[in-house]
C-alpha cells in the first residue's frame, strides 16, 4: 500500500512543537507492510488541508492517506470538513468503529469528529492528534486496510483464498 501520512497542526507546522503523532502513524502503517511515500505537516487551515488531500489522492501515487490532528472542537479544527469536501464516498462504518474504540478509553471521544472516505481510488482516514489515540484507532482499522485498498484497486481481495480461479468469500458458504 502506497501511503501518505498528513499531520494537521499549527504548532508543528510552525516548528514550535515536534510532530509526535505523525511518526507513530508512519511506524504503525509501515509495520503492516505499507510504503510511506509522503509525510506532510500542514497547518489547521481547511483550504490547505483539502488541497493537500486532493494533491495526494489525485496524483494516484497514494492508495491510502492517513491524517492525524484537527478532529476536535476548537475553531481551528477543520480536518473533518476538509476531508468531507474532497471525498466522493463516505465510510460511516469505519467512523463508527473508530468512535466506539475511542469511547472505550475516554469519554472525550464523544467530541471527536473523525471522517473516513474515498476519493477516486484513495482511502482517506482521519485520526485524532494524540499518539495514544492514534495507536488505539489504528488497531481498529488495521484488519480492513489491505482489503479496502484491494477493492479500490478493483482487485479481488479474496483471491488468496480462491481455488480454480473462483473467489471464495469468507461470509458466503458453498452449497453442499
C-alpha positions as CSV (number, residue, x, y, z in Angstrom):
1,X,0.0,0.0,0.0
2,X,1.4,3.3,-1.0
3,X,0.6,5.6,1.9
4,X,0.8,9.3,2.8
5,X,0.8,10.5,6.4
6,X,-0.6,14.0,6.9
7,X,-0.2,15.8,10.3
8,X,-2.5,18.7,10.8
9,X,-1.1,21.0,13.5
10,X,-0.4,24.8,13.6
11,X,2.3,24.4,16.2
12,X,4.1,21.5,14.4
13,X,3.9,23.4,11.1
14,X,5.5,26.5,12.7
15,X,8.2,24.3,14.3
16,X,7.0,25.2,17.8
17,X,6.4,21.6,18.8
18,X,7.7,18.3,17.2
19,X,5.2,16.2,15.3
20,X,4.7,13.1,17.5
21,X,1.5,11.5,16.2
22,X,2.6,11.5,12.5
23,X,5.7,9.4,13.2
24,X,3.6,7.0,15.3
25,X,1.2,6.6,12.5
26,X,4.0,6.1,10.0
27,X,5.6,3.3,12.1
28,X,2.2,1.6,12.5
29,X,1.3,1.5,8.9
30,X,4.9,0.5,7.9
31,X,4.5,-2.4,10.3
32,X,1.7,-3.6,8.1
33,X,4.0,-3.6,5.1
34,X,2.9,-0.2,3.7
35,X,5.3,2.0,1.9
36,X,5.0,5.6,3.2
37,X,5.8,7.7,0.2
38,X,5.0,11.1,1.6
39,X,4.9,12.7,5.1
40,X,3.4,16.2,5.3
41,X,2.7,18.6,8.1
42,X,0.2,21.3,7.3
43,X,-1.4,24.0,9.5
44,X,-5.0,23.8,10.7
45,X,-6.3,25.5,7.6
46,X,-9.3,24.0,5.8
47,X,-8.2,25.1,2.4
48,X,-4.6,23.8,2.8
49,X,-5.8,20.5,4.2
50,X,-8.2,20.0,1.3
51,X,-5.6,20.9,-1.3
52,X,-3.1,18.5,0.3
53,X,-5.6,15.7,0.3
54,X,-6.6,16.4,-3.3
55,X,-3.0,16.6,-4.4
56,X,-2.0,13.3,-2.8
57,X,-5.2,11.4,-3.9
58,X,-5.3,12.8,-7.5
59,X,-1.7,12.1,-8.2
60,X,-2.7,8.4,-8.0
61,X,0.5,7.7,-6.2
62,X,-1.2,7.2,-2.8
63,X,-3.7,4.4,-2.2
64,X,-4.1,5.4,1.5
65,X,-3.9,8.8,3.2
66,X,-3.9,8.8,7.0
67,X,-4.3,12.2,8.7
68,X,-3.7,12.9,12.4
69,X,-5.0,16.0,14.2
70,X,-7.6,18.6,13.7
71,X,-10.6,16.4,14.6
72,X,-11.7,18.2,17.8
73,X,-13.9,21.1,18.6
74,X,-11.6,24.1,18.6
75,X,-12.3,26.8,16.0
76,X,-9.1,25.7,14.1
77,X,-10.1,22.0,14.0
78,X,-11.3,21.7,10.4
79,X,-9.8,18.4,9.2
80,X,-13.3,16.7,9.0
81,X,-14.7,19.5,7.0
82,X,-11.8,19.5,4.6
83,X,-12.0,15.7,4.2
84,X,-15.7,15.8,3.6
85,X,-15.1,18.4,1.0
86,X,-12.8,16.2,-1.1
87,X,-14.2,12.6,-0.6
88,X,-16.6,11.1,-3.0
89,X,-17.8,8.2,-0.8
90,X,-18.2,8.2,3.0
91,X,-17.3,5.2,5.1
92,X,-19.6,5.6,8.2
93,X,-18.7,2.1,9.4
94,X,-15.1,3.0,9.8
95,X,-16.0,6.2,11.5
96,X,-18.3,4.3,13.9
97,X,-15.7,1.7,14.7
98,X,-13.1,4.5,15.5
99,X,-15.6,6.2,17.8
100,X,-16.6,3.0,19.6
101,X,-13.0,2.0,20.3
102,X,-12.0,5.5,21.4
103,X,-15.0,5.6,23.8
104,X,-13.7,2.5,25.5
105,X,-10.6,4.6,26.5
106,X,-12.1,8.1,27.2
107,X,-15.4,9.8,27.3
108,X,-13.8,12.7,25.4
109,X,-14.0,10.6,22.3
110,X,-17.6,11.8,22.0
111,X,-16.1,15.1,20.9
112,X,-14.0,13.6,18.1
113,X,-15.3,14.2,14.6
114,X,-13.0,11.9,12.6
115,X,-14.1,11.2,9.0
116,X,-13.3,8.3,6.7
117,X,-13.9,8.1,2.9
118,X,-12.7,7.6,-0.6
119,X,-11.5,9.9,-3.3
120,X,-11.0,8.2,-6.6
121,X,-9.1,5.1,-5.7
122,X,-7.6,6.5,-2.4
123,X,-8.8,5.7,1.1
124,X,-8.6,8.7,3.5
125,X,-9.0,8.2,7.2
126,X,-8.8,10.9,9.9
127,X,-7.1,10.0,13.2
128,X,-7.0,12.1,16.4
129,X,-3.9,14.1,17.2
130,X,-2.8,12.2,20.3
131,X,-0.2,9.4,19.8
132,X,-2.1,7.1,22.2
133,X,-5.3,7.7,20.3
134,X,-3.5,7.0,17.0
135,X,-2.4,3.6,18.3
136,X,-5.8,2.7,19.6
137,X,-7.6,3.8,16.5
138,X,-5.1,2.2,14.1
139,X,-5.6,-1.1,15.8
140,X,-9.3,-0.8,14.8
141,X,-8.8,-0.1,11.1
142,X,-5.7,-2.3,10.6
143,X,-7.6,-5.5,9.8
144,X,-9.5,-3.9,6.9
145,X,-6.9,-1.7,5.3
146,X,-5.4,-4.2,2.9
147,X,-8.9,-5.4,1.9
148,X,-10.2,-1.9,1.3
149,X,-7.2,-1.0,-0.8
150,X,-7.6,-4.1,-2.9
151,X,-11.2,-3.2,-3.5
152,X,-10.2,0.3,-4.6
153,X,-7.6,-1.2,-7.0
154,X,-10.5,-3.3,-8.4
155,X,-8.7,-6.4,-7.3
156,X,-10.4,-9.4,-5.8
157,X,-9.5,-9.2,-2.1
158,X,-10.5,-12.8,-1.6
159,X,-8.2,-14.1,-4.4
160,X,-5.7,-15.6,-2.0
161,X,-8.5,-17.9,-0.8
162,X,-9.7,-18.9,-4.2
163,X,-9.5,-22.3,-5.8
164,X,-9.7,-23.0,-9.5
165,X,-9.8,-19.2,-10.1
166,X,-13.1,-18.7,-8.3
167,X,-13.0,-16.5,-5.3
168,X,-14.3,-18.0,-2.1
169,X,-15.8,-15.3,0.1
170,X,-15.5,-15.9,3.9
171,X,-19.1,-14.9,4.5
172,X,-20.6,-17.0,1.7
173,X,-20.5,-20.8,2.0
174,X,-20.6,-23.0,-1.0
175,X,-23.7,-25.2,-1.5
176,X,-23.1,-28.7,-0.3
